[in-house]
């Protein structure tokens, strides 16, 4: 026998995973980009280095940690 979700359970599951696996990381990427841009403006970097450093070092490490914890826990 197949155990099916109700319509409400399905919608709640889609909202949960849509936020935690798509929207939240997207918001973090926008925040990293904004902080990198502010640092470039304050220190007058013209090379685009701050955004690259933030995304490469901080962003990738954060996302590995986030997805490891988020996908590892059971809802």
TAGI-V122646 format. One record per residue. N is the residue number from 0. RES is the residue in one letter. SS is DSSP state (~ for helix, > for strand, _ for the rest). PSI is psi in whole degrees, 0 to 359 (none if undefined). OMEGA is omega in radians with two decimals (none if undefined). Layout:
# TAGI-V122646
n->N res->RES ss->SS psi->PSI omega->OMEGA
n->N res->RES ss->SS psi->PSI omega->OMEGA
This chain:
# TAGI-V122646
n->0 res->X ss->_ psi->136 omega->-3.11
n->1 res->X ss->_ psi->130 omega->3.10
n->2 res->X ss->_ psi->110 omega->-3.08
n->3 res->X ss->_ psi->150 omega->3.08
n->4 res->X ss->_ psi->151 omega->3.01
n->5 res->X ss->_ psi->168 omega->3.14
n->6 res->X ss->~ psi->319 omega->-3.14
n->7 res->X ss->~ psi->317 omega->3.10
n->8 res->X ss->~ psi->320 omega->3.12
n->9 res->X ss->~ psi->314 omega->-3.14
n->10 res->X ss->~ psi->320 omega->3.09
n->11 res->X ss->~ psi->321 omega->3.11
n->12 res->X ss->~ psi->316 omega->3.12
n->13 res->X ss->~ psi->317 omega->3.11
n->14 res->X ss->~ psi->318 omega->-3.13
n->15 res->X ss->~ psi->306 omega->-3.11
n->16 res->X ss->~ psi->328 omega->3.08
n->17 res->X ss->~ psi->319 omega->3.13
n->18 res->X ss->~ psi->308 omega->-3.00
n->19 res->X ss->~ psi->335 omega->-3.10
n->20 res->X ss->~ psi->348 omega->-3.14
n->21 res->X ss->~ psi->302 omega->-3.01
n->22 res->X ss->~ psi->315 omega->-3.12
n->23 res->X ss->~ psi->312 omega->3.06
n->24 res->X ss->~ psi->325 omega->3.09
n->25 res->X ss->~ psi->318 omega->3.08
n->26 res->X ss->~ psi->322 omega->3.10
n->27 res->X ss->~ psi->319 omega->3.10
n->28 res->X ss->~ psi->318 omega->3.11
n->29 res->X ss->~ psi->320 omega->3.11
n->30 res->X ss->~ psi->318 omega->3.10
n->31 res->X ss->~ psi->316 omega->3.13
n->32 res->X ss->~ psi->317 omega->-3.14
n->33 res->X ss->~ psi->315 omega->3.13
n->34 res->X ss->~ psi->319 omega->3.08
n->35 res->X ss->~ psi->320 omega->3.10
n->36 res->X ss->~ psi->318 omega->3.12
n->37 res->X ss->~ psi->318 omega->3.11
n->38 res->X ss->~ psi->319 omega->3.10
n->39 res->X ss->~ psi->320 omega->3.13
n->40 res->X ss->~ psi->315 omega->-3.10
n->41 res->X ss->~ psi->320 omega->-3.09
n->42 res->X ss->~ psi->4 omega->3.07
n->43 res->X ss->_ psi->45 omega->3.00
n->44 res->X ss->_ psi->134 omega->3.12
n->45 res->X ss->_ psi->2 omega->-3.02
n->46 res->X ss->_ psi->350 omega->-3.06
n->47 res->X ss->_ psi->25 omega->-3.03
n->48 res->X ss->~ psi->320 omega->-3.04
n->49 res->X ss->~ psi->317 omega->3.14
n->50 res->X ss->~ psi->319 omega->-3.14
n->51 res->X ss->~ psi->316 omega->3.13
n->52 res->X ss->~ psi->315 omega->3.14
n->53 res->X ss->~ psi->314 omega->-3.09
n->54 res->X ss->~ psi->318 omega->-3.07
n->55 res->X ss->~ psi->314 omega->-3.05
n->56 res->X ss->~ psi->304 omega->-3.07
n->57 res->X ss->~ psi->316 omega->-3.04
n->58 res->X ss->~ psi->312 omega->-3.10
n->59 res->X ss->~ psi->316 omega->3.09
n->60 res->X ss->~ psi->320 omega->3.12
n->61 res->X ss->~ psi->316 omega->-3.10
n->62 res->X ss->~ psi->325 omega->3.05
n->63 res->X ss->~ psi->313 omega->3.11
n->64 res->X ss->~ psi->314 omega->-3.09
n->65 res->X ss->~ psi->309 omega->-3.08
n->66 res->X ss->~ psi->328 omega->3.08
n->67 res->X ss->~ psi->315 omega->3.14
n->68 res->X ss->~ psi->319 omega->-3.07
n->69 res->X ss->~ psi->318 omega->-3.13
n->70 res->X ss->~ psi->339 omega->-3.13
n->71 res->X ss->~ psi->333 omega->-3.10
n->72 res->X ss->_ psi->149 omega->-3.12
n->73 res->X ss->_ psi->139 omega->-3.11
n->74 res->X ss->_ psi->none omega->none
